[in-house]
Structures are given as C-alpha cells and as structure tokens.
Amino acid sequence: MLSAIQHKLILLLQLLLVVTYIIFEELIWEGIAKPIYEAIHALKILQRIEVKLEHLNPSMILVIFILLFAIVEAFGIYAGMLFVSGQMLLGLVLYISKIPIAAFTFWLFRITEDKLMQFGWFKWVYEWIMKVIDWIKSSEMHQKTMEYLLQIKMRIKAFKEKYFSGKSLFIEKIKQLYKTLKALLRK
C-alpha cells in the first residue's frame, strides 16, 4: 500500500518536472529567450565585453553571475506570486521583463563557463542540475510528451500548408469572396 502511494507520488513529481521543463524549454527558451540570447550574442558591444571578461578575476565573474541569477529568479518568484494572487497582467509583464535579463545571464554563463567551473561547489551544482535535466529528458513521460508535441506541430504545419499557403484553395476562395463583397459594396 505504502509502496503504491510512493510510486504515485514519484510519478506526480516526475510529471510536474516534465511539464515544467517542457514549458520552459519549448515555449519560453525556444520561443522567446533563445532569439533574445542570439541577438545579445551578436551585439558588437558585448563582443568587447567578452574580451574584458577574459581578463576579469573568476571571483568577480561569480559575484556578477550570482547577482544576475538572483535577480532573474526573484523576478520569476515574484511574478509567480502575482499570478497566484490574481494579478495576471502584472505577473506576465514582470515575467516577460525578466527574459532579457535571463538571456544575458545565460550569455554571461556561456562566455565565462570555464572560470565559473573553477569553483568546486559551482561545478557540483551545475553537474547536479544537468543530471536532473538528463533524468527528465530520459524519462518515458518526457519522451512520449515530446512525441505527442511533435505530432501536434506536424498537424499544425499541415493545416497551415493546406489552408494558408500562397496557392491553397482556401486562400483562393477567401480572395474570391473578398473581391465579390468589395464589388457588391461599390454598387
């Protein structure tokens, strides 16, 4: 009896982790943060900052990284509190405003990763997080969910191609209807 309850609790925890990971990875990172990260990475001013970061003390980089990371996480937690309290719009604005800071923080991490990994505790935390992410990605629940999402994406793509491509019969009918209505309104 107790084992069955433990198993169900573990499955529930795994489901929450998988759903959270997919939301952050697929929707927020791929849809919003990654394009911002790539835009930040391409900025010439940041290329100059990269050169300066190469000569900066690892401890100073760690302080800057932790400060930015703490700000991003505080924004996220406060945005969540606003969502829960019913202030959806304010929570959404706060959450969206944290995304460029998070993208910049991710950029900083990628640029200074070697220096940050010099700190044993930081490397341990990073490797532990990567193991958790690998565990989530390797779970059957994650793999089935991703297969299902891929099927949905393919259906959406097929729908768009069928009804909204340049030469689709649907678009042609809409154009004809528009021309007919326009001609009728001119009379």
N, C-alpha and C positions, 0 to 999 in steps of 0.2 A: 504493500500500500504506500509506504513512505517513498520507496524507490520510484513508483509510478508518478507520484507528485513531484519528486525531484526532477525526473525526466521531463515532465511537462513544464516545469519552471525553467529548466535549461533551454528547452525548445522556445519558450516565450522570450527569454533573454536573447537567444540567437536570432529570433525573428525581429526583435526590436533593433538589434545591432545591424542586421542585414538591411532592414528598411532604412534606418538612419544612414548607413553607409551609402546605399543606393541614392537616396535623396541628395546627400552632399556630393557624392562623386558624379552622378549622372546629371542632375539638374543644376546644382549650384556651381560645381567646379567646371564641368564641361560646357555648360550653357552661359555662364556669366564670368566666373573668376578666371578661367583659362585664357579667354580672349583679353581680359584686362592684364593678366600676367604677361602675355605675349606683347601687348602694347607697351607695357612698362619696360620689358626686357629690350625692346627696340629703341627706346629713348636714348639719344646721344648723351644727355646729361648723366644718365645712370651708368653709361659706359665709363665716364670719367670717375664716377663714384666707385665703380668696380676697382679701378686702378688704386684709388685711395684705400679701399678696404683691404687690398692685398698687403698693405704696409701697416694696417692697424693691429694693435695688440688683441690677441684672442679673447682676453677678459673683457675688453671694451666691446667687442663684437657680441659677446654673450650677453652683456648688460643691455645693449641696444635691441638684440633679438628678443630677449625675455620681456623687455618693456613693451615692444610692439605686439608680441604674442599675448601678453596680459591685457592690453587694450582691446585687441580683437576679441578675445574670449569674454571680457567684461561686457563689450557691446552685445555679443551674442546672448549672454545670460540675461542681460537687462532687456533685450528685445524679446526673449522668451517670456520674461516676467510680464512685459507689456501685453504680449499675446494672451497669456493666461488671464490677465486682469481685464481683458476685453478691449484694450486699446490697440486694435489690429493695425490700423493705418500707421500709427506712430511706431509700433513694433516693426512693421515692414520697412518703414523708412530707415529706422535705426539699423536693421539687419542689412539692408541694401547698402547703407553707407559704410558698413564695416568691410564689405567685399574688396574695395580697392586697397584698403589697409592690409587685409589678409593676403591679397595678391602680392603686394610689395614685401610683406614679411616672408612669403614663400620665395620670392626672388632673392631676398637677402639670405635666406637659408641656403638656397642652391649655390649662391656665389661664395658663401663663407663656410660651407659644409665641412671642409677639411679642418678648418680652425675650430669650429664648434665641436667636432668629434674628438678633439684633444682632451676634452673634459670627460673623464670616465663615466660619471653619473649621467651626463647628457647623452653619451653614446648608448649607455644601457637603456635609458628611457626611449630613445629613438628606435633601437632594435626591438624593444618590447612592443612598441606601437606597431612596428612593421610586422611582427609576428601575429599580433591580433588581427591586423588587416589581412594578412595571408590566410589566417584561420577563417575569417569571414568569407573571403573570396573562394576558398576551397570547400566551403560548406555546400552541401547538396541544395539547401534552401536558396543560397545566393545564386548558384548556377542555374537552377530551374527558374528563378525570378528573372535572371538576365536573359535566358532563352525566351521567356514569355515577353519581356520588354522588346527583344529583338523582333519577335513576331509582330508585335503591335507597331513598331517602327516600320516594318516592311508593309504592313497593311495600310498605314497612313501614307507611305510613299506611293504605293499602288493607287490609292484613292486620289492623291494629288495628281499623279500622272494621268489617270483616267479622266478626271473631271476638270483639272485646272492647267493642263499643259497647253501650249500655244495652239495646237491643232485639234484639240479634243472636240468631240461632237457637242458636249455640254456647253463649252465656251462659245462655240459657233451658234448654238440655239439661243444663248443669252444675248449675244451680239445681234442676232436677227430680231429677237424680242425688243431689244433696246431701240433698234432702227425703226421698227414698226410703231412703237409707242411714241418715239420722237416725231415721226411723220404724222401720227394722229393728233399730237398736241400742237403741231404747227397749223393745223386746219382751223 
